Amino acid sequence: MISWERLHQDCRRLAEKLNALGSFSTLIAVTRGGLAPAAIIARELDIRVVETVGIRSYEEETHRGAVSVIKALGDGIAMGPNEAILVIDDLADTGATAQALRLILPGATFAAPYVKPQGARFIDHFITQFPQDVWIYFPWDTDQDGLYRAPVTRKEGAGV
């Protein structure tokens, strides 16, 4: 399990590595997992233009499915030069999300605080590599006791 404290520390370390590369004009957060790391890194690198791209690669939180773009980038971003774009995700598991985005943003820099062996080759910069067979729970997946909690929409009796 990744705690909020650890996530913040690892994102700051990643920002330090990225800062050594120069400046980025735009940060693209891969939703949903990349939102929290992107907020931290955008602050640390003083990037004010933050965009999102919605990629679905998991069904029911823990089952990998086909990669599909559910929210595309704006035309101005996808059509412009990619060299000053930084793409942030929380984890590169198999690398499928990064592979799909590299087709759209071939010159962008890809970073994630965490990778697994299969995904590491698709990410330019990361902090920690976990074994491929380890399931990682992020702070937004758990409660204060570190136990997994299903999203509100999936709890019994949820709704209005």
C-alpha positions in Angstrom: 0.0 0.0 0.0 1.2 3.5 -0.9 0.4 6.1 1.8 -0.3 9.8 1.0 3.0 10.7 2.7 5.0 8.3 0.5 3.2 9.3 -2.7 4.0 13.0 -1.9 7.6 12.2 -1.2 8.1 10.1 -4.3 6.4 12.7 -6.5 8.7 15.4 -5.1 11.7 13.2 -5.8 10.4 12.6 -9.4 9.9 16.4 -9.8 13.5 16.9 -8.8 14.6 14.5 -11.5 12.4 16.1 -14.1 13.5 19.6 -13.1 17.0 18.7 -14.1 15.8 18.1 -17.7 14.7 21.7 -18.2 11.2 23.2 -18.3 7.9 21.8 -19.5 5.1 24.0 -20.8 2.3 21.6 -20.4 1.5 18.7 -18.0 -0.9 16.0 -19.0 -2.4 13.9 -16.2 -3.6 10.4 -17.1 -7.0 10.0 -15.4 -7.8 8.9 -12.9 -4.6 7.6 -11.2 -2.4 10.3 -12.6 -4.4 13.2 -11.1 -2.8 13.3 -7.6 0.8 12.8 -8.8 0.2 15.4 -11.5 -1.1 18.0 -9.0 2.0 17.5 -6.9 4.4 17.6 -9.8 2.7 20.5 -11.5 3.2 22.5 -8.3 6.8 21.5 -7.8 7.7 22.3 -11.5 5.5 25.4 -11.6 3.6 24.1 -14.6 0.3 26.1 -14.9 -1.1 24.4 -18.0 -2.5 21.1 -16.9 -4.6 18.9 -19.2 -6.1 15.5 -18.7 -6.5 12.5 -21.0 -8.9 9.7 -19.9 -7.6 6.2 -20.6 -9.4 3.1 -19.4 -7.4 0.0 -19.0 -9.0 -1.6 -15.9 -12.5 -3.0 -15.3 -13.8 -3.2 -11.8 -10.6 -1.7 -10.3 -8.4 -4.9 -10.5 -9.1 -6.6 -13.8 -7.1 -5.5 -16.8 -9.1 -4.8 -20.0 -8.5 -3.3 -23.4 -7.0 0.2 -23.5 -9.5 2.8 -24.7 -9.3 6.6 -24.8 -12.5 7.8 -23.0 -11.5 11.5 -23.0 -9.1 12.7 -25.7 -6.7 15.6 -25.6 -7.7 19.0 -27.1 -6.6 19.4 -30.7 -4.2 22.2 -29.8 -2.2 20.0 -27.5 -2.1 16.9 -29.6 -1.3 18.8 -32.8 1.4 21.0 -31.4 5.1 20.2 -30.6 5.4 17.5 -28.0 8.9 18.1 -26.7 7.7 20.5 -23.9 4.9 18.2 -22.8 5.1 16.1 -19.6 2.8 13.1 -19.2 2.2 11.9 -15.7 0.5 8.7 -14.5 0.6 7.0 -11.1 1.9 3.6 -12.3 3.1 1.9 -15.5 2.0 -1.7 -15.0 2.2 -3.3 -18.4 2.9 0.0 -20.3 -0.2 -0.3 -22.4 -1.5 3.2 -21.4 1.9 4.8 -22.2 2.1 2.9 -25.5 -1.3 4.3 -26.5 -0.3 7.8 -25.6 3.1 7.7 -27.3 1.2 7.2 -30.6 -0.5 10.5 -29.9 2.4 12.4 -28.2 5.6 10.8 -29.6 8.0 13.5 -28.4 6.5 13.9 -24.9 8.3 12.9 -21.7 6.5 10.2 -19.8 6.9 9.9 -16.0 5.3 8.0 -13.2 6.4 7.6 -9.6 5.9 3.8 -9.8 6.5 1.1 -12.5 6.5 -2.6 -12.8 9.0 -4.5 -15.1 6.7 -4.7 -18.1 5.8 -1.0 -17.9 9.2 0.4 -17.1 10.5 0.4 -20.7 7.6 2.7 -21.7 8.3 5.4 -19.0 11.2 7.8 -19.3 11.5 8.6 -15.6 10.2 6.9 -12.4 11.2 6.5 -8.8 10.3 2.9 -7.6 9.9 -0.4 -9.4 7.7 -3.1 -7.9 7.5 -6.8 -8.9 5.1 -7.5 -11.7 2.9 -9.7 -9.6 2.3 -7.2 -6.8 -1.0 -5.4 -6.7 -0.5 -1.8 -5.5 -3.1 0.0 -3.5 -2.9 3.8 -3.7 -4.2 6.1 -0.9 -7.4 6.8 -2.8 -8.1 3.1 -2.8 -8.0 2.6 1.0 -9.3 3.9 4.2 -7.3 5.1 7.2 -6.6 1.6 8.3 -5.1 0.7 4.9 -8.0 -1.5 3.9 -9.3 -1.5 0.4 -12.6 0.4 0.0 -14.8 0.1 -3.0 -15.9 3.3 -4.6 -19.2 4.8 -3.3 -21.0 3.9 -6.5 -20.2 0.2 -6.0 -21.2 -0.1 -2.3 -24.4 -1.9 -1.3 -27.2 0.5 -0.9 -25.3 3.3 -2.5 -27.4 5.9 -4.4 -30.0 8.5 -3.7 
